[in-house]
């Protein structure tokens, strides 16, 4: 059974999981942000992404909405990384898939290092253990998917929706808290790493365009630690998964083969 895994990752936790699963399953690994609206004829489709406020990130919701699946009743699986509680993230994804005539056959949430630097200092003290356990969970999940196991049901309950509403109502597109200090060297990494195309360089300085997803890739991956959120992040630790480079996050890591992916548009 040919497999394709689409991933979304800002600081590398989900990309690390996606890489492990793609390697174990001999699957094709593709970034969601580059493959929105493309056709997929695979019989086995995977989605790997982080949890945002107990739901799916906007990039993932948009990707699912634009999916063009050609196979009849494909096996769909998902792995959602999370810094703590995952809430109803798998139920949210399942609900989005059902709008496309699909459903989630197998889903797993994988705790990893929390990275939401806007609200707290990334918890890196126990990072080695958490990352090792996350890798092990990805290995086990791969075996379950290879065996075409099914689990669920997946719920997205009232309290999940209420918490997710904090993201959609008070976080999405609101970026006035971002600012860049004098240590910026105009390298452009923040512009290239942003999945929402929210950052542009004007007069060689980053400017934010009010369509932020709050993935915090720009803050965590800035080599100068020049990007700040309000007055909260100046002394906080930056985090990126040690198994993934900034280049990996920007360019995507995985096979260039696309034998069963066809595109409607240039990407």
N, C-alpha and C positions, 0 to 999 in steps of 0.2 A: 504494500500500500504506500504510494508516494505521499510524502508529508511536506507541508509548508508551514513555517512558523513566522508569524508577523509579530514584531515587538515594538514597544515604545519604552524608552529609557532615558532618564535625564542625568543621573549620576552613576549609572552603570549596574545597579543591583539587578534590574530586570534583564539587561543585556547579558549579564553573566549567566543567569538562569536559562535564558533563551539559547545561549551558546552551548551549554551543557546538554540541553534537551535535543537540540538540532544535531549535535555530534552523536549522541547515543542512538538517535532515530534515523541517522543518515538523511536528515531533512534539509530542505532549503530554508535559509534564514533571510528575512527581508524586513526592513524598517517600515513601520506603518506610515510615517510622514512622507515617504517617497512613493508609496504604492497605494495611495488612496485612489479609489475609482478604477482600479485595474481588475481585469478578469482573472479568475482562478478556477481551474478545472481539477484541482487536487481532490482526492477522496478523503483526505485527512487534513484538517485545518487547525492550527494552533494560534492562540493569542496570548502574549506574555507582556505584562505591563504592571506599573505600580498602582497602589490604592490611594485615591484622593478622597478624604472625608467620607470613607466607607462606600465610595462609588468609583466609577471609572473616570479617568481623565477625559477632558474634552477631545483630545486627539483620538483617543480610542473610540469614543462615541461617534465622532465624525467618520472614522474609518469604517466602523460597522455599518453605519447608515449608507455609505457609498459602496459597500461590498457588492461585487458582481460574481456570484458563485454559479458556476456552470454545472457542477456535479449534482446529481440527484441525491438528496438526503446524505450529505457528507458527515463524517464523524468530526465534531468540533470539540476541542479541548482548550483549557485556559489555565495559566498560572499567574496569580496576582501576588506580587510582593507587597509587604507592608512593614511599617516600622513598629506597629503595636497591634491594635485590634483592626481587623479587616471589615467588620460589619457585614453588610449585605452586598459587597462588591460583586460576588459571583452571581447573585440574584439579579443585580442591576444589569450585568452583561447579558444574562439569559433573557431578560425582558427586551433588551435591545435587539438581540438575535431573533427573537420570535417575531418582531416587527418585519424582519426580512425573510420570514418563512423558514428560519433555522432554529436550532436549540442547542444548549450547552450539554454535551454528553458527559464530559468529565471536567471537573474543576478542582483546583487546589490553591490555598493561600499559603504563602511562604514568608514567614517573618525574617526580616533582615535588619540592617543598620538603619535607624531612622535618620532622615536627612533634612527635615523641614526646618531649615535654619532660621526662617522668619519668626518662628514661634519658640524654638528651644535650641540649645546647644546640641549638635549631633552627638548621639551616644556612641562614642568610639571606644570606650574603655573595655567593653566586652565584645568588640568587633570581630576579633579572630574566631571566637567560638560561634558567634551568630552566623558568620559567613561560612564557616565549615558546615554547620548544621543546615544552612540554606542549600549549599551544594549537594549535601546528602539527600535532602528532600527532592531536589531536582532530579537526581539519579533515580530515586524510587518512583517519582511521577512519570519519568520516561518509560520505565518498565510497565507501569500501569497503562500508559497510552499505547505502547506497542502491543499489549494484550487486548486493546480495545475495551478496557474496563469502563463502566459507567457508574456515576454516583449522583448525588442530589437527593431530593429536589433542592433548588436554590431559591431562597427567599430574599426579597428586598422590602423590608417591613416599614411601618410608619416611622419608627425611630431612626431607621437608616435614612429614609427620605428626608427627615427633618435635619439630620446632621449634614447630609449632602447638600441641602439647600443653603447652608452656610457658605459652601464653596461656590455655588452658582450665583448666589445673591451678593456675597460680600468679598469674594476673592477674584473671580474671573474678570479679566480686563482692567482691574484696578491696580495700577502700577505707580501711582504717584509717590509711594513710599520708597521707590528705588532711587538711588543717587550714586554717582561715581566720584571717588575722591582723587586727590592729586597723584596717587601712585599709578594711575592708569598709564600704560605705555602704548595704547592704540593698536594692540595686536589683532583685534577683530575676532577673537575666539568667541566672545559673547554673542556676536552677531551670527556667527556660523553655527553655534550650538543651540540656538533658540528654536524650538519646534514650531512656534507660533509666528515666526518672522516678526517678532515684536521689537527687536532691537535693530536700529540702523546707525551707521556712523555718519554724523554730520559735523563737518569741520574737524574730522578725526576724533570725535568724541561720541560715545554711545548715547543714544536717545531712545526713549521707550514710547511705543506707539499705541498704548492702551488696548491691547488685545492679549494681555499676559495670561498664561495658564498657571503660573506659580509652580512650575516644575522645579525651580531653584537651581537649574543647571548653570545659569550665568553666574550666580554668587559662588557656588561651590567649585566651579571649574576655572574661575579667573585665576591665572597664575600669579597675579599681583595682589589678590584679595582686595581689589579696588572697588568692587561693586558692593553696596551696602543696602540694607532694608531699614529705613528710618534710622533710629539710633540703637538698634537692637543687635546688630551683627558684627560690630567692629572688633569685638574680642572673642567672637565665637569660632569654634573649630570648623574648618571646611572639610567636606567629605566627598570622596569619590571611591567607588569600589576598586580595591587594589588590583583586581584581576582584569580591569578594563582601563584603557587609556583614553585621554581626551579625544585623540584622533579616532578611536573606535566609536565613541559616542557620536562624533560629528559625521563620520563617513558610514558608520554601520559596519558590523563585523559579520562575515559569513560567506557563503558560496556565491559566486557570480553567475552560476547556472540558472537559466530561466526557461527550461524546456517545457514546463507546463504552466507558465505565467505569460499571458499575453496582455498587451497594454492598449488602451484606447487613446492614450495621450502621451506626450513626452513628459518625462519626470526628471 
